[in-house]
Amino acid sequence: HHMAKSNPRAIVLGVLKTEDAILVRAALETLSLHWDVGPRHRHAIYSLAQGVEWDPDGWVRQGALHAAGHCLAFEMDKELLDTLVRVAANKNEAPSMREAAYVSLQRAAGVPVPQLRYARDIEAEEMFLAEVRRLEHAARQRHAE
């Protein structure tokens, strides 16, 4: 009953402060993909994209990497872009994290969603790293105009 009178955005923002991986991931998706207000919450997105102790499976981190790409599709943010490049280019990162960062880099570079490619489709590591750098450059140029 009390929840019905509350502000939905306040509830979602409150969830971001919990340490429940499932709820935090859902909150990230709601803010970024459904409400398009991710850029207003870039500090939380940036923080979660670095990884947190209470997310051992990386579910929240992966969601934050996707949210970062959504933010960068609209406006430049050097820290978010640097995070995506660092994760995508790091061979020691889990393949799922590199994939999330790579897809988000494409969003940042302005690639339309239907044309997004998957990292697993690029066989050689050197080719993948070159593509990461190309996307980083494209994202910086896109927002420099």
Secondary structure, 3 states (H helix, E strand, C coil): CHHHHCCHHHHHHHHHCCCCHHHHHHHHHHHHHHCCCHHHHHHHHHHHHCCCCCCCCCHHHHHHHHHHHHHHCCCCCHHHHHHHHHHHHCCCCCHHHHHHHHHHHHHHCCCCHHHCCCHHHCCCHHHHHHHHHHHHHHHHHHHHC
